Amino acid sequence: MKKGIVLWLIVLLCIQAKAQQDTQVSQYIFNGIYINPAYTGYKEDLFLQSYIRSQWVGVDGAPKSFSVAADGAFNDGRIGLGLTVNSDQVGAQTALSTYLNFAYRIRVGYDETSHLALGLAAGIMQLGIDGDKLTPINPGDLAVPMISQSTIMPDVNFGVYYANKRYFAGFSATNLLTKFSYDNNPDNMLLPVPHPHVYLTAGTLIPVNDFLVVKPVLLIKDDMKGPTSVDLNGFLLIKEQLIFGASYRSSIKLYPKDNLQSNLSSLNSIGLIAEFFATPLMRVGYSYDHSLNSLGHYNYGSHELSIGFYLGSVSGANDNAARCFKF
């Protein structure tokens, strides 16, 4: 009963705000294309990856996500092309989106081994909500749809990404058209619509010896309405085959937001992430997140599984060692 109440409150808050958050994904660290279109072509291989995520296991109607992404570098590495397909479900809400990604990659630095990429993703998003799955406390509540609603709208994402052999940093903005499309679509006013999000990422590789490399990574995520989220990640790359790490997710008061409660907890989750090369051309990853806030008492954590395949390098230059360091 308590689990159902928790989920109902989450869904109701989304409907009342007429907005929803971007999909929470932990393994963006292994494939930045999920949050930044400028990452497209970064691996310089034809790379196909899919992940499935089940969040807050044990809560009825908790978020479930599935995604497939494919990308590669062309024209001597100067052009990145990719495709992403994402499916999300949160209780009565559903979202299906498809994006075509384009990145223009510029070689910079005295030895031209660094890249600065500008990326753009254009696509469509189908949003829906099934009123039959919602039971309002007050019958006739106009904030709760009583029938199924859906709409299709265009969307655009933008990003910038810089990387060399030791450092990387990226900035991206998503859902740049959905708010405009929503405001001009009065027939579906009860649909929760993704609002713009911004992402800032940075990280470095620190070699310890011939077998061990340390990689700390920072992610800041903000939607200008809810709490600003911060991910602190630390990874170990062992013998160019196993990647193991931990993450801590919290919120910070980056700037004043008058619409937020002053007593909101900053605690979010802690997690473990691992990925290994099952073969030189196949990567398998798994992550587990445990909620640190009160929601942690009502679920069995969040689980995410990914699998990726290298389909070959256009230039033929990549080997297993190079692929390991491009995570």
N, C-alpha and C positions, 0 to 999 in steps of 0.2 A: 504494500500500500504506500509506504514511504517513498519507494523508488518511483512509483507512478506519479506521486505528487511532485517530486523533484523534476521529472521530465516535463510534466504539464506546465510547471512554472517557467521552465526554460523556453518552451515553445510559445507560451503566451506572451512572454516578454519580447520575443522576436517579432510576433505579430503586431503587438502594440507599437513597437518601434519602427515597424515596416522596414527592417533591415536585418541582415544576417552577416555573420563573420565569414571570412575566407576559411576554407578547409584547413584544419590543423593537421600538419604532417611533420613527422619527426625526421624522416630520412631525406629531407631536402639537402642535407649535408652530402649525400652521395650523388645527387643529381639536381643541381640548382635550377634546372629548367622549370621546375614546379612553381618557383616563386619569381624567376627573373628570365624574361625572354632573351636577354643579352647573353645568357649562358649557352644558348643554342650553338652547337658546333664546338664547344670548349674541349671536349674529349678528343676531337680530331679523328674520331672513328664513327662509323655508322653504328649507332647504339640504340638498342630497344630495351625499354624497362617498363615494368608494371609493378604497382604496389596495391595492397588491400589493407585497409585500416578499420579496426573495430574499437571504438572509443567507449570508455565507461562500461565495460562488459558487466552485465547483470542488471542494468537499468533498461526497462522496457522502452523501445523506440530510440535508444541512444544513437549517436551519429555513426554512420558507416560510410566509408569512402572507397572508391576504386578508381585507378587511373592507369592509363597507358601513354607512354611518351616515346617518340622516336626522333632522332636528330642526327645530323652529320655535318662535316665541314667540307666545302667545295671550293673550286676556283683557287687552288693552292692555299687553302685554309682561310681565304679572305671572306668567304660567305658561309654563314651557318643557316641551315634550313631544318625545320622541325614541325612536328605535329603532336598535340596533346589532346587527349580525350579524358574528361573527368566526370565521375558520377558520385553524387552525394545524397544521403538521405538522413534526415533528423526528424524522427517521429512522423508527423503528417507531411513534412516538407520534402521536396525532391528538387534536385538541380542536376542538369546534364549540360555539359559545355564542351565545345570543340574549338581549338585554336590552331591557326597556322602561324608558325614562328619564323621570323627573319632576323638575322643578326649580321651586321657589317663589322668585320674584325680587322683592326688596323695594327700592324706590327710597329712597336715603339721601342725606344731604348737604343743604346749604342750598338748592341749586337742583334737587335731586332728579335729577341727571344720572348719579349713581353708582348701582350696583346691588350688593346683597349677595344671593347665591343659596344656597339649601340644596337639594341634589340627592340623589336616591335612584334606583338602578337595580336592578330585580329581574328575574331570568331563570333560564334553565336552561343547563346545560353537559353536553355529551356527551363523555366521555373514553374513549379507546381505545388499545390497544397490540397490534400484530401480532407475535406470537411467531415467525412464520415468517421475519421479516426480521432476527432476531437469531441469532447463532451464538456460544454460550458457549465460552470457552476450556476450561472444565472441564465435560464432559458431565454433565447432571443437576444443574447449579447451580440451587438453588431460588430464587436471586435473579433469575433470568431466566425469564420466562414462555415456555412452549413452545407455547401456543395463543393465539388472539386473545381478548382480553378487552375489555369495554366496560361503561360504566355511565352513567347519567344522574342528575344531582344538581342541586338548586336552588342559587342563589347570589344574593348581594346586594352592591352597592357603594354607598358613601356619599361625599358631597363637600360642600365649602363653597367658594364662589368670590366674590371681590370685584373689581370693575373700575370705573374711571372713565375719563375721556378720556386720562389720562396713565399710570396705573399699574394693575397687576392682581396679585393673589395668590390662590393656591388651595391647599387641602389635601384629599386624598381617601384613602380606604381601600378596597381591592378584595378580592375572594375572602373575604368575611366568613363565608360558610356552608360553603365546600367542605371545610375541615378537619373541621368537625362532621359533615358528611355522610359523609366518608371513614371517620371513626372508628366510625360506626354502620353501615358496609357491609362486613362481613368477607368477603364473597364475592369482592371484587376487590382484595385486599390488595397486588397487584403493580403496580397502576396508579399512575403518578406523578400527584399531585394538586396543583393550584396552592394555595399557602399565602397567607395575607394579605400584602398589600403596602401600603405607605403612600407617597404622593407629596406633595411640597411644591414649588410653583412660584411664581415671582415675576418680574416684568419691568416695564419702563417704555418709553415712547416719548419720544425726544429730538429735537425738530425742529431741523434744521440750517439749512435755508432753505426756500423755497417748493417745491423739487423733491426734497428729500432728508430722510428721517427715519431715525434710528438706533434700533434696538430691541435692547437686551441682555436675555437671558432666562436664568434659573437653574432647574434642576430637580434635586431630591434624591429618590432612590428607594431604599427599603429594605424588606427582607422579614424582618428580625429574625434571619435565619440566615446568609445570604451577605453578601459585602461591600456596604457602602453605596455606591451609585452617584451620581455627580454629573455633570450635563451643564451646560457653560458654552456659551452660544450668543450670537452677535452677528449682527444682520441690518441690511440697508439697504433701505429702501423708496424706490424711485426713480420719480418722476413718477406715483405712484399706480397703477403698472401692473406693475412688476417688483420682486420681493422676492428678495434674494440674501444668503446668509450662510454662516457656518462654525460648526462645533461641535467641542467637545473633551469627551470622556467619560473619566472616571477613577473611582477608588474612594478613599474616605477612611475613616479609623478614627474614626467618629463616637462610638462607645462600645465598650466591651470585648465581644468575642464569643469565648468560649473554644473554640468548635468550629472556628475558622478557623486555617489554617496561618499562622505568623508571617512566612514568607518570600514570601507571595503578592505578585505585581507589582500595583502600583496603576494601571498603564497599561491603557487599554482601546482607545479609537479616536479618530480625528479624522475630520471629514466636511465635505462641502459640501452646501448645501441651496439650492434655487432654486424660485421659483414665479412665474408670470406670469398675467395676465388675457388669455387668448386672445380673449375677447369680454367685454363688461361683465358678463355673467352666467355665465362659465365660467372656472374657475381650473385650471391644470395645474401640478403640482409634481413635482420629482425630487430625490432625495438620494443621496449616495454616502458610505459609511463605510469607512475603512481601519483594520484592526486594528493596534494598536501593540505587542501582546504577541506571544508566540511563535506564536500561531495565524495571525498575518499572513503567515507563510512558506508556508502551505498553502492559501491561498484568494485569490480575486481581488476581494475586497471585498464589501460589502453594497449592494444597489441597491433603491431604493424609488420607486415611481411612483404619483402620486395624480391624481385628476380630480374636480372639484367643480362643481355647478350650483346657481345661485340660481333658485328656482322662484317667487319673488315674495315681497313683504313683506306680512304681514297688515295692518300699519298703513299701508303704502304710503309710508313716510317715508324709506326707505333709498335712497341713490344710490350711484354707483360709488365716489366718494371715501370715503363712510362705510364701504363694504364693504372697501376697501383697508386701512383702519386697524383693522378687526376681524379681524386674523389672529393 
